[in-house]
Amino acid sequence: MHYLDYIEHITHGTAEFPMALYHVDEAHPRYEMPFHWHREMEIIRIAKGSFSCYLNDERIPAKKGDMLFIAPGVLHGGMPDACVYDCVVFDHQALLLQADICRKHMRVLTAKNIRIPSFFSADTQPLAEITDRLISAMEKGTPGSQLTALGALWEWFGYILESHSFVETEEEGAPDSKKIQSLKPVLEYIDRCYMQPVTLEELARLAGMSPRYFCRFFYALTHRTPIEYLNYYRIERACYLLCSSHLSVTEAAYRCGFNDSSYFVKIFRKCKGITPGQYRKQFR
């Protein structure tokens, strides 16, 4: 399953229980988190190491025990450092808006002028304990544990509401500036066409900018140039193919938009520190 995509079209969990747990470590083919967004909510807990998370245009450094909350529609990505992290992705509308009393309270937390913080430190002990119970229940995957996980999810939002751990703003609408909106069609295009030739001019046109200004704009948000990011995304796709198929290194390179296998190996080594063959042997 491709967990991390620019705009996710996959179902997390099942139609009856739309909540899923993803455990990500260095052996995971999608270890680094490309920029993406989805309509679901997401809770991330850092189990080991550190993680630099980018939410829209904000960088949030997180370490072991810290928790991150991703609201629907927020553009996010991350760079792990010797990190292990767990992600719980869930459809809050299907899970938490059924009973009238529950719907009443959740509407408070999901109102347009309400912002749940994106970061909670490991020192937020009650929330850390609830998050641990949520992840432990999701790891079991039994019918009974689904009830436990759902209960922990209610506890999570109950703590946010009871402790007033949210911010009221005068601004309405998602925390999504015009520049973030300009970036989304670019990322969608890369996701859709990374296996084909992609030009800087085409990406700039999608953003409605000149190539020169687009390069500065893109680097400010992603900390990579557009071409560096394109190559990075292609390498991430190649990692998935190397771990999940019997394609040769050359075939994987061609399928991910590299026309020169030598250049592919060079970029792969630059991104991962090892060759594609070594990566396949180490992580498959």
Backbone bond lengths (Angstrom), bond angles and torsions (degrees), N, CA, C in turn:
res aa  C-N    CA-C-N  psi(-1)  N-CA   C-N-CA  omega(-1)  CA-C   N-CA-C  phi
1 M - - - 1.453 - - 1.524 109.71 -
2 H 1.278 117.08 135.25 1.458 120.72 172.79 1.517 107.78 -83.92
3 Y 1.315 116.21 103.98 1.463 118.40 178.83 1.517 110.61 -74.56
4 L 1.329 116.86 -47.26 1.458 120.04 -171.15 1.521 110.35 -100.59
5 D 1.285 116.55 112.16 1.453 122.29 178.33 1.521 108.14 -135.63
6 Y 1.336 117.26 164.10 1.454 119.74 -177.46 1.523 110.72 -62.08
7 I 1.312 117.88 -61.77 1.459 119.69 171.07 1.517 105.32 -120.57
8 E 1.305 116.10 114.87 1.452 120.28 -169.96 1.520 110.93 -79.08
9 H 1.332 114.86 132.93 1.454 120.84 176.30 1.519 110.92 -115.60
10 I 1.329 117.52 8.75 1.448 120.86 -178.25 1.519 110.00 -86.84
11 T 1.336 116.05 161.68 1.448 121.94 176.08 1.518 108.52 -94.72
12 H 1.325 116.93 124.94 1.457 121.12 177.65 1.527 108.18 -89.98
13 G 1.334 116.68 118.30 1.448 120.44 -174.33 1.511 110.17 81.16
14 T 1.325 117.28 -141.95 1.464 122.24 179.35 1.517 109.81 -123.68
15 A 1.325 116.42 171.51 1.463 119.96 178.48 1.524 110.46 -61.80
16 E 1.354 116.76 -35.16 1.462 120.48 -179.93 1.521 112.19 -77.91
17 F 1.337 116.44 -30.49 1.470 121.11 -177.93 1.524 108.57 -137.22
18 P 1.342 116.80 80.20 1.473 121.34 -173.66 1.530 112.98 -79.11
19 M 1.319 115.39 65.62 1.453 122.01 177.29 1.524 107.48 -147.70
20 A 1.337 116.86 135.28 1.459 120.30 -176.46 1.521 109.96 -140.71
21 L 1.346 114.42 149.25 1.464 122.09 177.15 1.518 108.82 -109.16
22 Y 1.341 116.67 135.52 1.456 122.36 176.64 1.526 107.92 -124.89
23 H 1.324 115.80 119.72 1.460 122.17 178.04 1.526 107.06 -99.28
24 V 1.325 117.07 121.50 1.461 121.64 -172.82 1.527 109.32 -122.11
25 D 1.337 115.95 122.77 1.461 120.95 173.37 1.522 108.50 -132.46
26 E 1.317 117.13 -172.02 1.469 120.51 -174.87 1.516 113.00 -64.63
27 A 1.337 117.53 -21.07 1.463 120.59 178.33 1.522 112.44 -82.57
28 H 1.314 116.99 -9.10 1.464 120.85 -179.15 1.523 109.30 -73.83
29 P 1.350 118.03 131.84 1.471 119.63 -178.14 1.524 113.38 -66.09
30 R 1.319 117.82 -12.54 1.460 120.97 177.13 1.521 109.19 -118.75
31 Y 1.335 115.26 44.50 1.466 122.07 -175.69 1.525 111.53 -59.40
32 E 1.317 116.57 -50.19 1.460 119.85 174.32 1.529 108.76 -79.76
33 M 1.315 115.81 141.34 1.460 120.87 -172.65 1.527 110.84 -100.04
34 P 1.333 118.33 104.03 1.467 119.86 175.87 1.530 110.31 -65.14
35 F 1.322 116.33 159.10 1.457 119.77 177.54 1.530 109.62 -64.13
36 H 1.316 115.62 132.58 1.454 121.22 -179.98 1.527 108.22 -160.16
37 W 1.312 116.98 174.82 1.451 121.79 174.80 1.512 108.84 -154.21
38 H 1.319 116.59 162.80 1.458 121.48 -179.81 1.523 109.14 -155.32
39 R 1.305 116.15 165.97 1.464 121.00 -177.19 1.519 111.72 -81.59
40 E 1.336 117.52 -13.24 1.450 120.97 179.31 1.528 111.56 -82.90
41 M 1.317 116.19 164.21 1.452 121.78 169.40 1.528 109.19 -86.88
42 E 1.328 115.86 159.88 1.460 119.73 -179.39 1.525 110.05 -145.54
43 I 1.332 115.46 137.21 1.457 122.40 174.03 1.521 107.37 -118.96
44 I 1.317 116.83 126.52 1.469 122.54 -179.52 1.523 108.54 -116.08
45 R 1.327 116.40 133.39 1.458 121.14 173.56 1.524 109.17 -120.03
46 I 1.328 116.56 130.15 1.454 121.46 178.67 1.529 108.19 -85.75
47 A 1.324 116.99 116.18 1.463 121.23 -177.84 1.527 112.28 -91.14
48 K 1.354 115.60 -24.06 1.467 119.20 -176.19 1.518 108.46 -160.60
49 G 1.337 116.87 147.73 1.454 121.19 175.25 1.513 112.85 74.01
50 S 1.321 116.31 -151.15 1.467 121.46 -178.68 1.520 109.96 -135.60
51 F 1.325 115.60 160.79 1.456 121.70 -173.84 1.522 108.61 -146.49
52 S 1.320 117.11 122.86 1.458 121.68 174.67 1.520 108.17 -95.67
53 C 1.316 115.50 107.90 1.463 121.04 -177.01 1.523 109.69 -101.41
54 Y 1.315 116.18 136.27 1.456 122.28 177.48 1.522 108.02 -112.92
55 L 1.338 115.95 117.57 1.453 122.21 178.69 1.519 107.91 -114.69
56 N 1.342 115.48 112.50 1.454 120.58 -169.77 1.529 107.87 53.19
57 D 1.320 119.86 -115.89 1.461 119.22 -178.84 1.533 111.94 -109.23
58 E 1.334 117.41 21.97 1.460 122.11 -179.11 1.527 110.58 -111.32
59 R 1.327 116.13 134.42 1.467 121.01 175.37 1.527 109.17 -98.34
60 I 1.340 115.81 129.48 1.458 120.96 179.80 1.528 108.60 -123.95
61 P 1.334 118.42 111.19 1.461 120.50 176.12 1.522 110.64 -79.99
62 A 1.323 116.90 130.88 1.463 121.30 -179.57 1.521 109.45 -128.72
63 K 1.320 115.86 148.01 1.464 121.63 179.96 1.523 109.05 -128.39
64 K 1.320 115.90 -176.84 1.461 122.18 -176.99 1.530 111.08 -51.07
65 G 1.323 115.23 128.70 1.453 121.44 177.77 1.508 114.48 92.14
66 D 1.330 118.27 -20.22 1.458 120.82 -179.63 1.523 110.75 -70.99
67 M 1.319 115.41 155.86 1.458 121.80 -178.81 1.522 110.31 -125.29
68 L 1.321 116.11 145.69 1.458 122.37 177.95 1.518 108.90 -123.65
69 F 1.318 115.76 140.16 1.460 121.31 175.71 1.524 108.55 -115.62
70 I 1.328 116.52 126.15 1.469 122.03 -179.49 1.522 108.10 -111.50
71 A 1.315 116.70 116.14 1.464 121.43 178.86 1.528 110.20 -78.13
72 P 1.324 117.96 158.67 1.470 120.80 178.67 1.531 111.73 -58.07
73 G 1.322 116.26 136.80 1.452 121.58 175.11 1.509 115.75 83.11
74 V 1.344 118.13 -4.51 1.459 120.57 -178.57 1.528 109.62 -80.02
75 L 1.316 116.22 127.71 1.455 121.97 176.84 1.522 108.62 -72.17
76 H 1.342 117.62 125.07 1.455 119.68 -177.19 1.520 111.58 -147.12
77 G 1.313 114.94 152.33 1.447 123.79 177.35 1.509 107.87 -158.97
78 G 1.337 116.49 175.14 1.458 117.03 -177.39 1.510 113.48 -164.17
79 M 1.329 114.34 156.43 1.451 122.86 177.79 1.520 108.50 -120.21
80 P 1.332 118.71 108.19 1.456 121.22 178.99 1.525 111.40 -82.00
81 D 1.326 116.00 153.80 1.460 122.26 176.72 1.521 107.43 -132.62
82 A 1.352 116.33 105.42 1.470 121.74 -176.08 1.523 109.45 48.08
83 C 1.317 115.39 46.07 1.461 121.95 -166.44 1.529 112.15 -111.18
84 V 1.315 114.96 146.11 1.459 123.44 167.08 1.521 106.42 -125.80
85 Y 1.322 117.33 129.57 1.458 119.07 -178.49 1.526 110.61 -143.46
86 D 1.329 114.77 153.70 1.459 122.39 179.05 1.521 109.23 -115.61
87 C 1.329 116.01 138.45 1.461 121.88 179.35 1.528 109.09 -121.93
88 V 1.298 116.84 126.43 1.465 121.96 172.13 1.525 106.98 -108.57
89 V 1.332 115.94 115.15 1.464 122.04 -178.47 1.527 107.71 -111.83
90 F 1.331 117.03 129.91 1.466 118.88 -173.42 1.526 111.19 -148.60
91 D 1.330 114.72 150.59 1.462 122.63 176.17 1.523 107.23 -88.71
92 H 1.318 116.44 99.75 1.467 119.70 -175.47 1.523 111.95 -67.19
93 Q 1.331 117.37 -28.16 1.461 119.43 -179.11 1.524 111.08 -68.82
94 A 1.333 116.73 -38.36 1.467 120.07 -179.70 1.523 111.87 -77.88
95 L 1.341 116.76 -33.77 1.459 120.31 -173.59 1.521 114.26 -89.85
96 L 1.317 117.07 -34.64 1.461 119.88 -165.94 1.520 115.42 -116.91
97 L 1.316 117.96 6.19 1.464 119.06 -175.85 1.532 112.49 -121.36
98 Q 1.327 116.51 30.79 1.457 119.01 -176.32 1.534 112.27 -89.31
99 A 1.326 117.26 -58.89 1.469 120.43 -179.59 1.529 109.89 -73.61
100 D 1.330 115.85 145.68 1.464 120.09 -176.26 1.518 112.29 -59.64
101 I 1.347 117.88 -45.35 1.458 120.55 -177.75 1.527 110.93 -65.40
102 C 1.336 116.39 -36.79 1.470 120.41 178.30 1.527 110.34 -68.57
103 R 1.319 115.25 -41.17 1.463 119.73 -179.60 1.526 110.22 -63.36
104 K 1.316 116.71 -36.17 1.463 121.84 179.29 1.526 110.59 -60.88
105 H 1.342 117.27 -46.69 1.461 120.37 -177.39 1.520 112.04 -73.99
106 M 1.330 117.32 -38.39 1.462 120.09 -179.05 1.522 111.02 -68.15
107 R 1.322 116.97 -29.58 1.466 119.52 177.68 1.522 111.21 -65.82
108 V 1.333 116.04 -28.81 1.457 119.22 174.90 1.520 110.10 -64.49
109 L 1.332 116.28 -45.74 1.468 120.76 -175.15 1.517 113.54 -77.52
110 T 1.333 117.15 -18.96 1.468 119.86 -178.93 1.531 112.01 -108.42
111 A 1.335 116.75 13.02 1.463 120.06 177.44 1.523 110.06 -65.53
112 K 1.318 115.69 155.99 1.464 120.58 -174.44 1.523 113.06 -64.90
113 N 1.328 116.87 -24.25 1.464 119.32 -178.21 1.535 112.68 -100.30
114 I 1.334 116.71 14.86 1.466 121.49 -179.21 1.525 109.75 -113.09
115 R 1.326 116.69 134.19 1.456 122.27 176.86 1.518 109.56 -123.28
116 I 1.324 117.29 116.38 1.460 120.65 170.36 1.522 106.64 -80.15
117 P 1.328 119.71 130.34 1.462 120.87 -178.70 1.528 111.93 -55.33
118 S 1.313 115.39 148.26 1.462 120.54 179.87 1.520 112.05 -82.43
119 F 1.336 117.66 -16.95 1.463 120.64 -173.75 1.520 110.79 -131.09
120 F 1.337 114.96 132.71 1.458 122.27 171.48 1.527 107.52 -130.39
121 S 1.318 117.21 126.25 1.454 120.19 -176.75 1.523 110.70 -74.96
122 A 1.329 115.34 163.87 1.460 121.40 178.02 1.518 111.40 -61.34
123 D 1.337 117.26 -19.84 1.464 121.57 -179.86 1.526 112.82 -75.34
124 T 1.324 116.89 -11.32 1.469 120.12 176.46 1.528 106.96 -77.28
125 Q 1.329 115.51 75.89 1.461 122.11 -165.68 1.524 114.53 -57.33
126 P 1.346 119.74 -49.42 1.475 117.78 -179.47 1.522 112.56 -57.43
127 L 1.333 116.56 -42.62 1.464 119.93 -178.40 1.526 110.78 -69.89
128 A 1.328 117.17 -35.12 1.467 120.64 177.77 1.520 110.61 -63.77
129 E 1.329 116.97 -41.55 1.466 120.38 179.50 1.525 111.20 -66.56
130 I 1.324 116.56 -39.92 1.470 120.06 177.99 1.529 110.09 -64.63
131 T 1.330 116.80 -42.58 1.466 120.92 180.00 1.520 110.54 -63.62
132 D 1.319 117.95 -39.33 1.468 121.56 176.56 1.527 110.83 -60.88
133 R 1.310 116.85 -43.20 1.471 120.16 179.03 1.524 110.83 -65.28
134 L 1.320 116.23 -39.31 1.467 120.64 178.48 1.519 110.78 -60.93
135 I 1.317 116.97 -49.07 1.465 120.77 -177.66 1.522 111.11 -68.00
136 S 1.335 117.61 -41.23 1.470 120.75 178.61 1.526 111.34 -60.50
137 A 1.328 116.82 -41.79 1.459 120.52 178.68 1.520 111.26 -65.64
138 M 1.343 116.48 -40.68 1.463 120.01 179.40 1.529 111.11 -66.55
139 E 1.313 118.14 -32.37 1.468 121.08 179.47 1.520 111.52 -65.42
140 K 1.322 117.54 -33.30 1.472 120.60 -178.07 1.520 110.78 -69.07
141 G 1.319 117.08 -44.91 1.462 120.68 175.91 1.506 115.56 70.21
142 T 1.327 119.25 20.04 1.463 122.53 177.98 1.521 109.84 -94.88
143 P 1.355 117.49 162.31 1.473 118.86 179.69 1.529 112.34 -55.97
144 G 1.334 117.09 -41.65 1.458 119.78 178.93 1.510 112.29 -65.28
145 S 1.328 115.87 -37.38 1.464 119.33 -178.46 1.528 111.44 -69.72
146 Q 1.322 117.22 -24.34 1.458 119.39 175.63 1.530 110.60 -64.19
147 L 1.334 116.16 -39.27 1.461 119.51 176.28 1.519 110.92 -65.29
148 T 1.348 115.92 -40.76 1.459 120.25 178.20 1.524 110.73 -62.82
149 A 1.342 116.18 -42.43 1.466 120.48 179.88 1.522 110.73 -64.18
150 L 1.322 116.92 -42.12 1.460 120.54 179.84 1.533 110.13 -65.13
151 G 1.334 115.95 -39.31 1.455 119.60 176.62 1.519 112.08 -62.88
152 A 1.358 115.69 -40.94 1.468 119.85 178.65 1.523 110.79 -65.75
153 L 1.330 116.59 -34.41 1.461 119.65 178.42 1.532 110.45 -66.26
154 W 1.336 115.80 -41.23 1.469 119.19 174.86 1.527 110.60 -61.53
155 E 1.344 116.13 -42.07 1.461 119.85 177.62 1.525 111.09 -59.01
156 W 1.316 115.72 -40.82 1.464 121.21 -177.30 1.528 110.58 -58.39
157 F 1.322 115.61 -50.70 1.457 119.37 -179.07 1.533 111.11 -74.92
158 G 1.341 116.29 -28.52 1.459 119.17 175.24 1.517 111.41 -62.83
159 Y 1.341 115.84 -39.70 1.465 119.26 177.68 1.528 110.25 -65.16
160 I 1.331 117.32 -42.91 1.466 120.93 179.91 1.526 110.45 -58.58
161 L 1.338 116.07 -43.82 1.461 120.31 -177.87 1.522 111.51 -71.67
162 E 1.344 116.64 -46.00 1.464 120.67 -175.81 1.525 112.26 -66.58
163 S 1.338 116.35 -38.55 1.467 120.26 -178.98 1.529 112.23 -87.44
164 H 1.338 115.86 0.73 1.469 122.90 -177.84 1.541 110.29 54.02
165 S 1.327 114.27 43.92 1.473 120.39 179.58 1.523 110.86 -86.26
166 F 1.294 116.10 54.57 1.458 121.29 177.28 1.518 107.94 -147.84
167 V 1.308 115.26 166.82 1.467 121.01 -175.88 1.515 109.15 -119.22
168 E 1.310 116.31 131.84 1.465 121.46 174.82 1.526 108.50 -95.29
169 T 1.307 116.91 131.07 1.460 121.74 -179.29 1.512 109.36 -125.17
170 E 1.307 114.83 162.86 1.469 119.68 176.01 1.510 111.21 -84.91
171 E 1.324 115.48 -16.53 1.473 120.14 -177.55 1.514 109.95 -77.11
172 E 1.316 117.06 137.02 1.451 122.21 174.73 1.514 109.15 -105.31
173 G 1.333 114.63 150.52 1.451 119.65 178.58 1.513 110.97 100.75
174 A 1.303 116.05 168.02 1.454 121.69 -178.21 1.516 110.03 -67.12
175 P 1.369 115.65 150.40 1.467 119.50 179.12 1.521 110.22 -73.90
176 D 1.301 115.38 67.85 1.454 120.71 -170.01 1.527 108.37 -133.75
177 S 1.314 117.97 99.82 1.454 121.11 -176.38 1.525 110.81 -72.41
178 K 1.332 114.77 169.48 1.463 119.51 -179.54 1.521 111.41 -62.54
179 K 1.339 116.85 -34.57 1.463 118.03 -178.83 1.530 111.21 -69.73
180 I 1.339 117.02 -32.55 1.461 119.37 175.82 1.522 109.44 -67.62
181 Q 1.322 116.42 -41.31 1.462 119.94 177.50 1.519 111.14 -60.84
182 S 1.328 116.85 -35.74 1.468 120.61 178.92 1.514 111.84 -67.11
183 L 1.339 116.91 -28.46 1.461 120.49 -177.24 1.525 112.29 -78.93
184 K 1.325 117.29 -29.97 1.460 120.38 -173.94 1.534 113.94 -59.32
185 P 1.342 119.99 -46.03 1.476 117.76 178.05 1.519 113.12 -63.98
186 V 1.333 117.22 -27.85 1.467 120.77 176.89 1.520 109.64 -66.79
187 L 1.329 116.41 -46.18 1.461 120.15 -179.75 1.519 111.77 -66.97
188 E 1.328 116.29 -37.15 1.460 119.84 175.96 1.530 110.75 -61.63
189 Y 1.319 115.74 -40.92 1.459 120.24 -179.70 1.534 110.76 -65.29
190 I 1.331 117.49 -43.40 1.467 121.08 177.92 1.522 109.90 -61.34
191 D 1.326 117.08 -43.25 1.454 121.51 179.52 1.522 111.86 -61.69
192 R 1.329 116.41 -36.56 1.459 122.10 -175.84 1.524 112.47 -83.02
193 C 1.342 117.13 -30.44 1.465 120.54 -168.56 1.530 113.93 -125.03
194 Y 1.326 118.50 16.60 1.466 120.03 -176.28 1.523 113.07 -61.20
195 M 1.331 117.03 -22.99 1.469 119.85 -178.83 1.533 112.17 -82.17
196 Q 1.332 116.80 -4.48 1.460 122.76 -179.51 1.527 109.87 -111.67
197 P 1.349 117.55 168.15 1.471 118.85 173.17 1.517 110.69 -61.23
198 V 1.315 117.33 131.58 1.471 123.62 179.88 1.522 107.70 -126.53
199 T 1.318 116.98 127.83 1.464 120.39 -177.50 1.522 110.95 -106.87
200 L 1.311 115.34 153.69 1.456 121.59 176.28 1.523 110.38 -60.87
201 E 1.337 116.79 -38.88 1.457 120.97 -178.55 1.530 111.32 -62.50
202 E 1.335 116.22 -39.35 1.463 119.83 179.90 1.526 110.99 -67.34
203 L 1.325 117.18 -41.30 1.461 120.63 178.87 1.529 110.67 -64.73
204 A 1.339 116.20 -41.96 1.463 120.30 179.33 1.533 110.94 -63.50
205 R 1.326 116.05 -39.46 1.469 120.23 179.26 1.524 110.82 -62.35
206 L 1.331 117.07 -40.36 1.459 120.81 179.56 1.527 111.47 -63.69
207 A 1.330 115.59 -32.40 1.469 120.16 178.95 1.522 112.13 -84.37
208 G 1.328 117.04 -9.81 1.453 120.58 -178.95 1.515 112.78 73.37
209 M 1.340 116.47 35.86 1.461 121.15 -176.35 1.520 110.20 -134.47
210 S 1.315 115.27 164.67 1.455 119.40 171.26 1.527 108.30 -74.36
211 P 1.335 119.15 152.14 1.463 120.76 179.98 1.527 113.56 -54.58
212 R 1.329 116.47 -39.75 1.468 119.32 -177.93 1.523 111.50 -66.10
213 Y 1.333 116.49 -46.80 1.460 119.53 179.64 1.529 110.56 -68.43
214 F 1.333 116.79 -38.50 1.461 121.31 179.76 1.526 111.08 -59.03
215 C 1.331 117.59 -40.74 1.472 120.64 179.73 1.527 110.70 -60.58
216 R 1.327 117.45 -43.49 1.462 120.73 179.11 1.529 110.43 -66.88
217 F 1.311 116.20 -43.54 1.459 122.34 179.37 1.530 111.19 -61.07
218 F 1.320 116.69 -47.09 1.461 121.67 -177.25 1.526 110.32 -65.33
219 Y 1.326 116.88 -42.72 1.463 120.59 -179.03 1.532 111.06 -65.48
220 A 1.323 117.06 -36.46 1.464 120.48 -179.15 1.523 111.56 -63.40
221 L 1.336 117.13 -31.75 1.461 120.93 -177.44 1.527 113.25 -91.66
222 T 1.309 117.30 -35.83 1.472 119.87 -173.53 1.522 113.76 -109.18
223 H 1.336 116.44 -11.74 1.468 121.82 -178.38 1.536 112.05 63.75
224 R 1.313 115.39 25.12 1.461 123.41 171.77 1.523 108.14 -142.12
225 T 1.319 116.72 153.00 1.453 119.00 171.26 1.532 108.28 -71.48
226 P 1.333 118.91 161.78 1.469 119.74 178.92 1.520 112.94 -56.14
227 I 1.332 118.47 -41.61 1.465 120.48 -178.77 1.520 110.89 -71.43
228 E 1.323 117.53 -37.60 1.468 120.16 175.48 1.526 110.34 -61.47
229 Y 1.325 115.77 -41.68 1.462 118.93 -179.72 1.523 111.44 -68.14
230 L 1.331 116.83 -39.91 1.460 120.73 177.39 1.522 110.33 -59.73
231 N 1.335 117.01 -46.98 1.464 120.26 178.51 1.519 111.71 -63.86
232 Y 1.333 116.04 -40.02 1.467 120.78 177.77 1.521 110.01 -59.86
233 Y 1.342 117.05 -45.13 1.459 119.58 -178.75 1.528 110.97 -66.75
234 R 1.316 116.71 -39.43 1.466 120.14 177.15 1.526 111.23 -61.90
235 I 1.326 116.61 -39.99 1.465 120.27 178.26 1.524 110.68 -64.53
236 E 1.337 116.87 -40.13 1.461 120.00 178.67 1.525 110.59 -62.76
237 R 1.327 116.92 -39.85 1.462 120.45 176.58 1.532 110.60 -65.92
238 A 1.317 116.09 -38.99 1.456 120.43 178.87 1.523 110.74 -63.90
239 C 1.331 117.26 -38.59 1.469 121.12 177.59 1.522 110.47 -58.50
240 Y 1.330 115.68 -41.94 1.464 119.73 178.91 1.533 110.65 -62.79
241 L 1.332 117.02 -43.56 1.463 119.99 179.82 1.531 111.36 -65.51
242 L 1.319 116.99 -41.01 1.461 120.59 -178.71 1.522 111.57 -63.14
243 C 1.334 116.40 -32.49 1.462 120.54 -177.38 1.526 113.09 -90.35
244 S 1.318 118.19 -18.06 1.466 119.69 -171.93 1.528 113.63 -119.54
245 S 1.339 117.90 2.44 1.464 120.01 -178.33 1.522 109.82 -142.99
246 H 1.329 114.63 173.58 1.464 120.88 177.62 1.526 111.11 -103.57
247 L 1.314 117.70 18.52 1.457 120.87 177.55 1.522 110.34 -62.76
248 S 1.323 116.01 146.12 1.462 119.23 174.50 1.522 109.13 -70.89
249 V 1.320 116.34 166.31 1.456 121.17 178.52 1.524 110.09 -59.39
250 T 1.331 116.38 -41.97 1.466 120.24 -179.78 1.523 111.40 -64.45
251 E 1.346 116.71 -43.42 1.465 120.33 179.50 1.532 110.72 -64.00
252 A 1.329 117.18 -41.01 1.465 121.04 178.03 1.527 110.27 -62.35
253 A 1.333 115.76 -39.99 1.464 120.23 179.10 1.525 110.77 -61.98
254 Y 1.324 117.49 -47.71 1.460 121.15 -178.86 1.526 111.41 -63.79
255 R 1.325 117.28 -39.09 1.464 120.65 -179.40 1.524 112.19 -68.27
256 C 1.310 116.61 -18.68 1.466 120.42 -178.01 1.522 112.39 -106.15
257 G 1.338 116.68 14.86 1.458 119.78 171.74 1.510 115.97 95.52
258 F 1.347 118.17 6.52 1.464 120.85 177.45 1.525 109.15 -98.09
259 N 1.324 116.63 122.94 1.463 120.34 179.35 1.515 112.81 -91.35
260 D 1.314 117.00 -9.16 1.466 122.47 -178.52 1.528 107.75 -124.99
261 S 1.331 117.83 113.23 1.458 120.76 -176.92 1.527 112.03 -65.75
262 S 1.331 117.44 -31.47 1.467 120.07 178.16 1.524 110.64 -66.18
263 Y 1.335 115.79 -41.74 1.457 120.10 177.72 1.528 110.18 -65.65
264 F 1.333 115.88 -38.31 1.462 120.69 177.33 1.527 110.81 -58.89
265 V 1.317 116.94 -47.20 1.470 120.73 -179.86 1.530 110.21 -62.59
266 K 1.329 116.49 -39.10 1.467 120.93 179.24 1.525 111.13 -62.62
267 I 1.331 116.85 -47.99 1.462 120.97 -179.51 1.530 110.28 -68.12
268 F 1.319 116.79 -38.23 1.458 120.79 179.69 1.531 110.27 -61.42
269 R 1.334 116.16 -46.15 1.463 120.29 179.80 1.537 110.56 -63.32
270 K 1.336 115.85 -37.70 1.464 119.92 178.97 1.526 110.83 -63.82
271 C 1.341 117.50 -39.56 1.456 121.59 -177.76 1.522 113.00 -79.16
272 K 1.333 116.62 -39.65 1.464 120.76 -171.06 1.521 114.45 -109.86
273 G 1.327 117.30 -13.33 1.461 119.56 179.20 1.507 114.62 82.03
274 I 1.339 117.90 -2.92 1.459 122.91 178.12 1.530 108.20 -140.95
275 T 1.321 117.13 169.64 1.455 121.18 179.52 1.532 110.09 -79.84
276 P 1.335 118.51 163.18 1.463 120.45 176.48 1.529 112.57 -57.56
277 G 1.347 116.64 -40.33 1.452 119.76 179.15 1.525 111.96 -63.36
278 Q 1.314 116.37 -41.74 1.469 120.10 178.24 1.519 111.23 -66.49
279 Y 1.329 115.27 -37.21 1.466 119.82 178.78 1.527 109.99 -62.78
280 R 1.320 116.37 -47.00 1.473 120.40 179.64 1.521 111.20 -59.77
281 K 1.313 117.07 -43.78 1.455 120.90 -179.11 1.517 111.27 -66.52
282 Q 1.318 117.35 -36.36 1.467 122.10 -175.40 1.525 112.34 -76.39
283 F 1.341 117.52 -39.47 1.454 120.09 -169.55 1.515 115.12 -110.99
284 R 1.300 119.07 -10.75 1.456 118.77 -176.93 1.520 110.04 -69.79
